[in-house]
Amino acid sequence: MAAIAKHTMRMMLTASLSLPVSSRSASLSAKRFLYNQYPTKSRALVRFSCRSVTTDTSKKKKEKEKGTAKEKRRTRSLRSGEEEDSSSSSFTTSTSVMMQQSHVPVMLGEVLDVFSSHSKPLSAFVDCTLGAAGHASELEKWFLGQIIQSHPELKLFIGMDVDPLALRMSRSRITAVSHSHPHPNFQALTFLKNFRHIKSLLAQVDHISSGVDGILMDLGMSSMQVNNPDRGFSVLANGPLDMRMDPQASLKAEDILNSWPDSEVGRILRDYGEERNWRLLQNKIVQARLLGGLHSTGELVDVIRSATPGTRGGRQGWIKTATRVFQALRIAVNDELKTLEDSLFACFDCLAPGGRLAVISFHSLEDRIVKQAFLKIISEEGRDSVKDQSKVEGKNYQKESWIRQTIQGWNGTILTKRPITPSEKEESFNRRSRSAKLRVIEKL
Ligand SMILES: C[S@@+](CC[C@H](N)C(=O)[O-])C[C@H]1O[C@@H](n2cnc3c(N)ncnc32)[C@H](O)[C@@H]1O
């Protein structure tokens, strides 16, 4: 009996993906029927039913013709990128001011769409990675539609960052924007905190016991951090082997390179840098200990260059290897992957019903964690499970053109079955955006 239910449900779900919108109600009725007939066995399958919101087949054909079919695993943003384009003038090439060089937010327009008026009104919003507050507030022309300014209903804005310099810069910007905010009781609070502590932090804030309406995580480093050689994040500028996002933290990159067990150094290069040449690099790093160890990014780069065969891509070859090694060390120093995984669950718990969590990641390891955590979150029955299936079926995302395909679960809906990537225009003027992926989940 269970096998029949399973088979029938699979057939129906497969068919429902290719149905036009008007026919989808039949598929929902079918699901309802199976729920009633085989409540436990069919649940797991229905839970992961994918709902295609874009059903225009002629559009799909055109996309194929244009060759976009190869981009199956992602959804490129269709935004014009106009708002970002005008930012290029904010860049300065002077090295003396590189440290202060403004950070150009990635997928700004797309983030604004996620929290647009079609979603739940934003009464309380948390930016977990404030940085210089590009996503949270900006005074320049093209930022006018930003989160704080474009939501007059916003009563509470909370910003977090582990970097005191970023926090200081964002505070002055937020204060400037707050003064012109129309809500009489608008409050902006900023905290020097790791987002892994979001739950305990929000527990101390008044008036949000039922949760917040929006949370943003814009992962990785800001341009200010990368462009400051003293932080040790840059492959091309010499500086100390630091790489701490939080300057109060005790572990630095040089501690790992000079005193961690050989096998751990190798594991980091292999697992966090996905570096094929990890064993040779591990040996070279360990050998360097005999000569006093590595203490600057320049010294590390020299080791990497000596371990990268000239035949492997020339200058590009060692730069690519160095980028992977730096990424690996940064992930280890800041415990980025474990922190991210734990924080995604914590963030979801902090959302009010209908609230959304948007995450922008910059490499495949992060994106995989976000993807898997979202799938786990929506399928966990223990996690604020929604028993009222009508609540799920009543959702209508047609008004939000950025939502293409969704995945429905017990506790929430993944609004990005495939991650959204920047428009071609944004990629062309902001190199940092090239690897960005945006994933969004909504709590039921
Ligand atoms: C890409 S930047 C954010 C940029 C910002 N959204 C903007 O548009 O200006 C990432 C920021 O997150 C911060 N950060 C990274 N990991 C963090 C963590 N675990 N907790 C809090 N902040 C973190 C970094 O210090 C950095 O300032």
Ligand as a Chemical Component Dictionary entry (heavy atoms), coordinates in Angstrom:
data_LIG
# 
_chem_comp.id                   LIG 
_chem_comp.type                 NON-POLYMER 
_chem_comp.pdbx_formal_charge   0 
_chem_comp.three_letter_code    LIG 
# 
loop_
_chem_comp_atom.comp_id 
_chem_comp_atom.atom_id 
_chem_comp_atom.alt_atom_id 
_chem_comp_atom.type_symbol 
_chem_comp_atom.charge 
_chem_comp_atom.model_Cartn_x 
_chem_comp_atom.model_Cartn_y 
_chem_comp_atom.model_Cartn_z 
_chem_comp_atom.pdbx_ordinal 
LIG C1  C1  C 0  30.758 41.008 2.624  1  
LIG S1  S1  S 1  30.934 41.933 4.054  2  
LIG C2  C2  C 0  29.373 42.672 4.265  3  
LIG C3  C3  C 0  29.201 43.868 3.462  4  
LIG C4  C4  C 0  27.925 44.626 3.690  5  
LIG N1  N1  N 0  26.767 43.806 3.502  6  
LIG C5  C5  C 0  27.930 45.807 2.767  7  
LIG O1  O1  O 0  27.225 45.745 1.752  8  
LIG O2  O2  O -1 28.625 46.741 3.047  9  
LIG C6  C6  C 0  30.895 40.754 5.302  10 
LIG C7  C7  C 0  30.993 41.329 6.682  11 
LIG O3  O3  O 0  30.598 40.307 7.566  12 
LIG C8  C8  C 0  31.438 40.314 8.676  13 
LIG N2  N2  N 0  31.416 38.961 9.228  14 
LIG C9  C9  C 0  31.992 37.863 8.713  15 
LIG N3  N3  N 0  31.742 36.796 9.496  16 
LIG C10 C10 C 0  30.977 37.243 10.514 17 
LIG C11 C11 C 0  30.369 36.615 11.637 18 
LIG N4  N4  N 0  30.513 35.301 11.858 19 
LIG N5  N5  N 0  29.624 37.368 12.468 20 
LIG C12 C12 C 0  29.457 38.696 12.242 21 
LIG N6  N6  N 0  30.019 39.347 11.200 22 
LIG C13 C13 C 0  30.753 38.624 10.339 23 
LIG C14 C14 C 0  32.779 40.746 8.160  24 
LIG O4  O4  O 0  33.542 41.329 9.193  25 
LIG C15 C15 C 0  32.382 41.749 7.083  26 
LIG O5  O5  O 0  32.371 43.059 7.578  27 
# 
loop_
_chem_comp_bond.comp_id 
_chem_comp_bond.atom_id_1 
_chem_comp_bond.atom_id_2 
_chem_comp_bond.value_order 
_chem_comp_bond.pdbx_ordinal 
LIG C1  S1  SING 1  
LIG S1  C2  SING 2  
LIG S1  C6  SING 3  
LIG C2  C3  SING 4  
LIG C3  C4  SING 5  
LIG C4  N1  SING 6  
LIG C4  C5  SING 7  
LIG C5  O1  DOUB 8  
LIG C5  O2  SING 9  
LIG C6  C7  SING 10 
LIG C7  O3  SING 11 
LIG C7  C15 SING 12 
LIG O3  C8  SING 13 
LIG C8  N2  SING 14 
LIG C8  C14 SING 15 
LIG N2  C9  SING 16 
LIG N2  C13 SING 17 
LIG C9  N3  DOUB 18 
LIG N3  C10 SING 19 
LIG C10 C11 SING 20 
LIG C10 C13 DOUB 21 
LIG C11 N4  SING 22 
LIG C11 N5  DOUB 23 
LIG N5  C12 SING 24 
LIG C12 N6  DOUB 25 
LIG N6  C13 SING 26 
LIG C14 O4  SING 27 
LIG C14 C15 SING 28 
LIG C15 O5  SING 29 
# 
